[in-house]
Amino acid sequence: MKTLQFKITENTLISIFESISDHIVILDNDLNIIWANRVYSERFGLNINDIIGKKCYKLLEKKDAPCIDCPNVKALHTGKIENIEKVRDEGRYYILTGIPIYEKGQIKAVVEIGKEITEKKVIDEKFKETIKLEGVYEILDNLAHQFNNIFNGIYGFSQLLKNRVDDKELLDLIDNVTTSVEKGSKFIKALLGLKKTPSIQKVFDLNFLIISTKNVIKHIVGEKIKLEFILTKEAPLIKGDPMQIREVVLELIQNSRNAIHDTGTISISIEKMRIGLAEKVVLTISDTGCGMDEEIIQHVIKPLFTTDPGRFGMGLPIIRNIVNKHNGELEIKSKLRYGTTVKIYFPAVSQSNASK
């Protein structure tokens, strides 16, 4: 490599590190954080002042010892660049690289570079799971095809019958048959949209999941709607499938977005609370949208019920099923013209039980 004809100053290096999309953190020989770039603090939702001087494994993993196969530990021992692929508890994937820093032949520090590959990893895993379940999906598709043939037959014959009947009472009954067939057909289509991978069970931090989903949420909401994030300082650990919980969050955000016709506010908050003898992690999503009256609230969880002709009314039933699978409770409060608040109560997992 040709020798540079100029010196790179510390400020120049910092400027370069701050502009990189990967997280960069410098640690001493005892894995205390000496410096971290903006991406590192934003990625994990931490203030830079709360990072410096902390041990990385205590700060992020809540552990008393370095992680198994930590590339930084390996780099300090081998004196070579070390790489691993790591998945965090909230379902985010990284390529972590540990680079030893030498001074006068001695290793003085280690630089960790973290490249997030969650999106690519999830796509790859979904593709693999799709291949595995191809036979099941084929059966579902065949069943759906057969049911659609039946529904089309009923619909067609009801329309022919409708053209030959003059009695208003009979015409109303035929319309009821037609409506039921249309709902059945929509249900089959929505059912085919539920081709999900099996649920996994892991302990993860709900704060980190929300932080990692911020950009997607901002894209759904748009520029006219104000977003508020209120996260708890305590580690809100829950057990379940982070990808399914992410789906719940995004579906509720989409509902709130649809309820706000122009400008408004959507708030996402997480808190820990004790209800009776149980410790709960509470996810709250509220909006200042059009709200719902009591009659709509009574039916909103039912499959195929919707006030939006462009949707199938399967969103909230799917959310309820996912919440139930996670031993959670779903609470919906709304008032016409005054917005909607959805609360999900998850069983909290303690730090001591997280590693079991």
Steps between C-alpha positions, in 0.01 A plus 500: 500500500633843408588719797259791548650840428303657785413425863152390606406692812282369782219736398516369144475140621208584726325674210550190284379263771190713564403492132515119471168311516651218710546537873858555616613473861851507650566294813800465728656166599235450770217563251416842644360730233737786421314651204191424292352656188150642460367183331596293807309722742196534271492130414463402864304805616767620741639841583869530417569613858351173628730294275852627566682307774248214504582140419330401176363169627346662809356790302331305221477138614447562872762232571783476751745348253587547132281325244601159369694531172534879546715621206655773717623248759635278221675794334665599828627142548602413144613845387310442175179632348208281613145476358176341618132516409281584798125520558385717788208406720263743326560324168760729341790340310855637476841422358735604780868558429766541769820680390797518742676837528876487556741751651871418510426133440245475782120470463356809668138484389252335266260652247162333448318560172140383488321463167126434534372232260154448651305573185707264285499231768125512549441478126736200478334324794152565363608356166641186665183454706289549188689218328449271801127573517445491126294181527274647767452817300410297193227324697371835628498640147310198371244525779457870436451430129233240575318729743513786251342275239221421745455867589498601134232240428281620787552862398419431135185301573381762751535770230302286251235440764489871583412579134202263515349610832279801565412438863681761715538266799662234282723759334623609844581138587692460174696818578590350838630189326707715261645702789596183688670358192699822451612492863597134468704573191678790673570278799668237280719768341594639840569149629748442218672819609579345837777273374722551801807322622466313831530720808836501678545556871777725629545771762548847351487867594184670373675839509759381248230354275321837483829685442595265216159552338500882516584559136225266378251668732600845372451380142148371579397815686629760254610856560173663609449285809706557815661195660571468873717226649499453878717206605565371849847521657452155651573209266151392378582134434229273358503149354374413154552555129643850436395489133137434591503777762650730236208407274257591780664842543496579128137389456390722790703791361330451162158504671588823679627650176173415325301657784676837459367672192751785484719608791519349846717312746586133552663407829688177574594432859638212706484471875540238769234470764378262766139379468408296804786258552610504136765721339389623157662672203238729349516610137268795429422643157263796495389746234298819463298358211127474437444240772218244524162486666396225743326291234810483278725420799278199578557355151846622404678178609268276300644354176385675180355798690631823353389858441755530219378345173860466385592260784383151597457553872767243591758735658372516857397131514856408396639739764277344766619150405865603517448672836322191634789278386730721705277468809415868468181700535362746244307809610338750261355832613357754261260790477349638185698806380743467794737228383584143596735342752612138476682340791668159495601346833787250465634289788833650602815289513751577774871546437576190708268283288610646165808280474321178596 
